[in-house]
Amino acid sequence: METKEAPAETGGVPFDLFKLSSRWDCSAVESSLVETLAVEEEPSHLNTFNSSGMFNMVSTDKMSVQYVGSPQHGYDVGGVQANCPAPTRRIAYYFEMTVKNAGQKGHVAIGFTTKDFNLRRQPGWDANSCGYHGDDGCLYHGHGKGEPFGPTYTSDDTVGAGINYSTQEFFFTKNGEIVGTVCKGIKGLLYPTIAVHGPNEEVAVNFGKQPFRFDIEAFMLKERRKQQELIDKLTLPPNVSHWIVRSYLLHYGYQDTLNSFDVESGIMSPHIPASQENGYHEQGDAYALNNRRTLRQLIRNGDIDSAFFRLRQWYPQTVQTDTSVICFLLHSQRFIEYIRAGQLIEAVNYARAELNKFFAIKPLDDLLEDVVALLAYEEPTKSCVGYLLEPAQREFVADAVNAMVLTTNLDAKYPEDPAASRLEMLLKQLTQCSLERRELNGDQGEAFDLHRVVANDKFECR
């Protein structure tokens, strides 16, 4: 019968270490998340299957279209969409069209339409579409009556159409300059669309394989700066950032860094407990600071035996169940240290004595297979499980031990997972708010990305 250990409880505070163990290979999870977010197909050519083929001819490279019919009616349009919809997980999307020949009347247009749009109609003439037209410079947005918008355009002009997901607006350009914007007002995926509507009219598209006339990168940077300016206008209590950073250092037991931080800030002596400020109490995070620092240093140095000894001496309740997740993490790390030192016989004996009992526990058996797999490689650091030998794995185990020790504080009340600091909780809340905002916009636009924010801040500071 398969067994599964219940979440550990210490001092009446439930602490689900199985949830923590799911973060085993944090770097792999993060890489997978980044790859998932990055996989979003972008338009690359014109769709020859979904177009009004009787009135247009798409070139063999699928990058230009020419009107070949004889228009008898107003709906004899030669419209064509891109091969896929505009990507949405970004701050903006943009493409361009160059008019190679405006023909006699210049009835060319650029814009966005939904998948099932009737391509015998100009973009903007019908619902769920928007288009900027060359012959009159008008903007058409869901009906056949255009509104004055910008200049007309003709042969050799390059016009562009984009979606600003931050403001939920369409924007259009001519020869590298913004013409104007309009509220998007259309839900769902939108396809870049171009159209010709008269003899000899011919246009070519650019989906980004060639440099744009319009500087879309500068545009997106400007939009991000606008967002940052709105954030900068928010009023925060004085020194709030100092106390958030300080709470992070306290939470994880980085006492030496904390002391240096306090000295550099000049706000307090490192040996005087912080008083309540901005409604924040730090007594909980300061709990057992010296002990937690010692445990972290032992684990970071690979001295797992001493860490076990200290835990049994100081907090025996955390390791009283020999099949608990915290014991699994420590025993696994001890095995890893044997591998690191090249002591294979000792590693095998230790696995038989201490790790065998964890194979019957889900989800630890999968994690244990990764650990034991280190024995199979002559150069384990270069293997698929080599991440276990990196310093980050020691930090992961140290974080787990630190969180477990915090649960022994009988005076503390944890509304959230004690494995996370206040700073991390704030970042989670920020990410969730960003996702909810995207959901209100039809899951379109950039989600909060801490790595991008930090990278941009570094760039701005240069």
C-alpha positions in Angstrom: 0.0 0.0 0.0 1.4 3.4 -1.0 1.9 5.7 1.9 2.1 9.5 2.1 3.3 11.5 5.0 0.9 14.2 6.2 2.1 17.8 6.3 4.2 18.4 9.3 2.7 20.3 12.2 4.8 22.2 14.8 3.4 24.3 17.5 0.0 24.2 15.9 1.3 25.8 12.7 0.6 23.6 9.6 3.6 23.6 7.3 3.3 21.6 4.1 6.9 20.6 3.3 5.7 18.5 0.4 4.8 21.8 -1.3 8.3 23.0 -0.6 9.9 19.8 -2.0 8.2 20.5 -5.3 10.7 23.3 -5.7 13.5 20.8 -5.7 15.2 21.9 -8.9 14.3 25.6 -8.8 16.5 26.4 -11.8 14.9 23.8 -13.9 11.4 24.9 -13.0 12.3 28.5 -13.7 13.8 27.6 -17.1 10.7 25.6 -18.0 8.5 28.5 -17.0 10.5 31.0 -19.1 10.4 28.6 -22.1 6.7 28.2 -21.7 6.1 31.9 -21.7 8.5 32.4 -24.6 6.7 29.9 -26.9 4.3 32.1 -28.7 4.2 32.0 -32.5 4.6 35.2 -34.3 3.3 36.2 -37.8 6.0 35.5 -40.4 4.2 35.5 -43.7 0.8 35.9 -45.4 -1.8 33.2 -45.3 -2.6 32.0 -48.8 -5.4 29.7 -47.6 -7.5 32.4 -45.8 -7.7 35.2 -48.3 -10.0 36.4 -51.1 -8.0 34.7 -53.7 -10.2 35.6 -56.7 -9.2 39.3 -56.2 -5.6 39.0 -55.1 -2.4 37.1 -55.9 0.1 36.4 -53.1 3.8 36.2 -54.1 5.7 33.0 -53.8 7.6 34.2 -50.8 4.2 35.1 -49.2 5.4 38.6 -48.3 3.5 40.7 -50.9 0.1 40.8 -52.5 -1.2 42.2 -55.8 -4.8 43.0 -56.9 -5.6 40.9 -59.9 -9.4 41.0 -60.2 -11.9 43.5 -61.8 -13.8 45.1 -59.0 -17.5 45.3 -59.8 -18.8 45.9 -56.3 -17.7 47.6 -53.2 -17.0 44.3 -51.5 -14.7 43.0 -54.2 -11.7 43.4 -51.9 -8.5 41.5 -52.0 -7.9 41.0 -48.3 -5.3 38.7 -46.7 -4.3 37.9 -43.1 -1.1 36.9 -41.6 -0.4 33.2 -41.0 -1.2 33.5 -37.3 -2.6 36.0 -34.8 -0.6 38.8 -33.2 1.3 37.6 -30.1 -0.2 38.9 -26.9 2.3 38.2 -24.0 4.1 41.5 -24.5 3.7 45.2 -24.1 3.1 45.8 -27.8 2.9 44.1 -31.2 3.7 45.8 -34.6 4.0 45.1 -38.3 4.5 47.3 -41.4 3.3 47.4 -45.0 5.0 49.2 -47.9 2.9 50.3 -50.8 4.8 49.1 -54.0 2.1 50.4 -56.3 -1.0 52.4 -55.2 -2.7 51.9 -58.6 -5.2 54.5 -59.8 -7.3 55.0 -56.6 -5.0 53.8 -53.8 -7.6 51.7 -52.1 -5.1 49.9 -49.9 -5.5 49.4 -46.1 -3.7 48.0 -43.1 -5.1 46.9 -39.7 -6.3 44.0 -37.6 -9.2 41.5 -38.0 -10.5 38.5 -36.2 -10.0 35.0 -37.6 -13.4 34.7 -39.3 -13.4 38.1 -40.8 -14.8 38.4 -44.4 -11.7 39.2 -46.4 -13.8 40.6 -49.3 -14.3 43.5 -47.0 -11.7 46.1 -46.1 -10.3 45.9 -42.5 -12.5 48.2 -40.4 -15.6 48.0 -42.5 -17.2 45.3 -40.4 -17.4 44.5 -36.7 -14.3 43.1 -34.9 -11.9 44.9 -37.2 -10.0 48.1 -37.5 -8.1 49.6 -40.4 -6.2 52.7 -41.6 -7.0 53.4 -45.3 -4.7 54.9 -47.8 -7.1 56.6 -50.2 -8.7 58.9 -47.6 -6.5 58.6 -44.5 -9.5 57.6 -42.5 -9.7 55.1 -39.7 -12.5 52.5 -40.0 -13.4 50.8 -36.7 -16.3 48.3 -37.0 -18.5 50.1 -39.6 -18.3 51.4 -43.1 -18.1 55.0 -42.2 -14.6 56.3 -41.6 -13.4 58.9 -39.3 -10.7 61.5 -40.1 -7.5 60.1 -38.7 -4.3 60.9 -40.6 -2.7 61.6 -43.9 -3.3 59.6 -47.0 -0.6 57.3 -48.2 0.4 56.1 -51.7 3.3 54.4 -53.6 6.6 54.1 -51.8 5.0 54.9 -48.4 5.4 52.6 -45.5 2.6 52.4 -43.0 2.4 50.3 -39.8 -0.2 49.0 -37.5 0.3 47.9 -33.9 -1.4 46.9 -30.7 -0.5 48.6 -27.4 -1.5 46.0 -24.9 -0.6 48.3 -22.0 -3.2 50.9 -23.0 -5.4 48.6 -25.0 -5.1 50.7 -28.1 -4.4 50.3 -31.7 -1.7 52.6 -33.1 -0.8 53.4 -36.7 2.3 54.9 -38.3 3.4 56.4 -41.6 7.0 56.5 -42.7 8.3 55.9 -39.2 6.2 58.4 -37.4 3.1 57.8 -35.2 -0.1 58.9 -36.9 -2.5 58.3 -34.0 -4.1 55.8 -31.7 -7.6 54.5 -31.1 -9.2 52.4 -28.3 -9.0 48.7 -29.3 -12.4 47.6 -28.1 -12.1 44.1 -29.7 -11.7 41.0 -27.6 -9.8 37.8 -28.6 -7.0 37.2 -30.9 -6.4 39.5 -33.8 -4.7 38.9 -37.1 -2.5 41.4 -38.9 -4.4 42.2 -42.1 -3.7 44.1 -45.4 -6.0 44.7 -48.3 -5.9 45.9 -51.9 -9.0 47.0 -53.8 -8.1 48.1 -57.3 -6.2 47.3 -60.5 -2.3 47.3 -60.2 -2.4 47.8 -56.4 0.5 46.0 -54.8 1.8 46.0 -51.2 4.5 44.1 -49.3 4.5 43.3 -45.6 7.3 43.2 -43.0 6.7 41.1 -39.9 10.0 41.9 -38.4 12.5 40.0 -40.5 13.7 43.3 -41.9 14.3 46.5 -39.8 11.1 48.6 -39.4 10.8 52.2 -40.4 9.2 52.8 -37.0 11.4 52.3 -33.9 9.1 49.8 -32.1 11.8 49.1 -29.5 11.9 52.8 -28.4 8.1 52.8 -28.4 8.0 49.8 -26.0 10.7 51.3 -23.8 8.7 54.5 -23.6 5.5 52.6 -22.6 7.4 50.8 -19.9 8.7 54.1 -18.6 5.2 55.5 -18.5 4.2 52.5 -16.3 7.2 53.1 -14.1 6.3 56.8 -13.7 2.9 55.8 -12.5 4.4 53.5 -10.0 6.9 56.2 -8.9 4.0 58.5 -8.1 2.6 56.2 -5.5 3.2 57.3 -2.0 4.9 54.8 0.4 5.8 55.2 4.1 9.4 56.4 4.7 12.1 53.7 4.9 9.6 51.0 3.8 12.1 49.5 1.4 14.7 49.4 4.1 12.4 47.4 6.4 11.3 45.0 3.6 15.0 44.2 2.8 15.7 43.9 6.5 12.8 41.5 7.0 14.2 39.3 4.2 17.6 39.1 5.8 16.0 38.3 9.2 13.7 35.7 7.7 16.5 33.7 6.1 18.9 34.1 9.0 21.6 36.1 7.1 22.8 37.7 10.4 26.2 38.9 9.2 24.7 40.6 6.1 22.0 42.0 8.3 24.5 43.6 10.6 26.4 45.1 7.7 23.2 46.4 6.2 22.2 48.1 9.4 25.6 49.7 9.8 25.6 51.0 6.2 22.1 52.3 6.5 23.0 54.2 9.7 19.5 53.7 11.0 20.2 51.5 14.0 22.9 49.6 15.8 23.2 46.0 14.6 22.9 44.8 18.2 19.7 46.7 19.1 16.4 45.0 18.1 14.4 47.0 15.6 11.4 48.8 17.0 8.0 48.8 15.3 7.9 51.1 12.3 5.3 51.5 9.6 3.1 49.0 11.4 5.7 46.3 11.0 6.8 43.9 13.8 10.0 41.9 13.2 10.1 39.9 16.4 8.8 36.8 14.5 11.5 37.0 11.9 14.2 37.6 14.5 13.3 34.4 16.2 16.3 32.1 16.8 18.4 34.2 14.5 21.8 33.0 15.9 20.8 29.4 15.6 19.4 29.8 12.2 22.5 31.5 11.0 24.6 28.6 12.4 22.5 26.0 10.7 22.6 27.8 7.4 26.4 28.1 7.5 26.8 24.4 8.3 24.6 23.4 5.4 26.3 25.9 3.0 29.6 24.4 4.0 28.3 20.8 3.4 28.6 19.8 7.1 25.2 18.0 7.2 26.2 15.8 10.2 26.7 18.9 12.3 23.5 20.4 11.1 21.6 17.2 12.1 23.3 17.3 15.5 22.3 20.9 16.1 18.7 20.3 15.0 18.4 17.4 17.4 19.9 19.5 20.2 18.0 22.7 19.6 14.8 21.7 17.8 14.3 17.9 18.2 10.6 18.2 17.1 11.7 19.1 13.6 13.5 15.8 13.0 11.6 13.5 15.3 9.9 11.7 12.4 12.8 10.0 10.4 10.7 9.9 7.2 9.8 13.6 7.3 10.6 15.7 4.3 13.1 17.8 6.2 14.9 14.6 7.1 14.8 13.5 3.5 16.3 16.8 2.3 19.1 16.5 4.9 19.9 12.9 4.2 19.8 13.5 0.5 22.2 16.4 0.9 24.5 14.2 3.0 24.6 11.7 0.2 25.3 14.4 -2.3 28.2 15.6 -0.2 29.7 12.1 -0.4 29.4 12.2 -4.2 31.0 15.7 -4.2 34.0 14.3 -2.3 34.3 11.3 -4.5 33.5 8.9 -1.7 31.3 6.5 -3.7 31.5 3.5 -1.3 30.4 5.7 1.6 27.6 7.2 -0.6 26.3 3.7 -1.4 26.4 2.6 2.3 24.7 5.8 3.4 22.0 5.4 0.7 21.2 1.9 2.0 21.1 3.0 5.6 19.2 6.3 5.3 17.6 6.8 1.9 15.9 3.4 1.2 13.0 4.3 3.5 12.0 7.3 1.3 11.3 5.3 -1.9 7.8 4.4 -0.6 6.8 8.0 -0.1 5.2 10.1 -2.8 6.4 12.6 -4.2 9.8 11.9 -2.7 10.5 8.8 -4.7 11.0 10.8 -8.0 13.3 13.2 -6.2 15.2 10.4 -4.7 15.8 8.8 -8.1 17.5 12.0 -9.2 19.7 11.9 -6.1 20.7 8.3 -6.5 21.3 8.8 -10.2 24.5 10.7 -9.4 26.1 7.3 -8.9 25.6 6.4 -12.5 27.9 9.1 -14.0 31.7 9.3 -14.1 31.4 13.1 -14.1 28.2 13.8 -12.2 28.7 17.5 -12.4 28.2 17.3 -16.2 25.1 15.1 -16.0 21.4 15.9 -16.2 21.3 15.8 -12.4 24.5 17.9 -12.0 22.4 20.7 -10.5 22.3 18.8 -7.3 26.1 19.5 -6.8 25.7 23.2 -7.3 25.8 25.7 -4.3 22.1 26.5 -5.1 21.1 23.0 -3.9 22.7 23.6 -0.5 20.9 27.0 -0.3 17.6 25.2 -1.1 18.1 22.7 1.8 19.2 25.6 4.1 16.0 27.5 3.2 13.9 24.4 4.1 15.6 24.0 7.4 15.3 27.7 8.2 11.5 27.6 7.4 11.0 24.5 9.6 12.8 26.2 12.5 10.6 29.2 12.2 7.5 27.0 12.7 8.8 26.1 16.2 8.1 29.7 17.3 5.0 29.2 19.4 4.3 33.0 19.5 4.3 33.4 15.8 1.2 33.3 13.5 1.8 32.6 9.9 -1.0 33.7 7.6 1.1 32.5 4.7 3.7 29.8 4.0 6.6 30.4 6.5 9.0 29.3 3.8 8.5 32.7 2.2 9.7 36.1 3.4 7.6 39.2 3.3 9.5 40.4 0.3 8.7 37.2 -1.6 5.0 37.5 -0.5 4.9 41.0 -1.9 6.4 39.8 -5.2 3.9 37.0 -5.4 1.1 39.5 -4.8 2.5 41.8 -7.5 2.7 38.9 -10.0 -0.8 37.8 -9.2 -2.2 41.4 -9.6 -0.5 41.6 -12.9 -2.0 38.3 -14.0 -5.4 39.4 -12.9 -5.0 42.7 -14.8 -4.1 40.7 -17.9 -7.1 38.5 -17.4 -9.3 41.6 -17.5 -7.7 42.5 -20.8 -8.4 39.1 -22.3 -5.0 37.6 -21.1 -3.2 40.2 -23.3 -0.1 42.2 -22.3 3.0 41.7 -20.3 2.9 39.9 -17.0 5.2 41.0 -14.2 8.7 39.6 -14.8 11.1 40.3 -11.9 14.2 39.3 -13.9 13.3 41.7 -16.7 12.7 44.5 -14.2 16.1 43.9 -12.5 17.8 43.7 -15.9 16.2 47.0 -17.0 17.1 48.7 -13.7 20.7 47.7 -14.2 20.7 49.0 -17.8 19.2 52.3 -16.7 21.8 52.7 -14.0 24.7 52.4 -16.5 
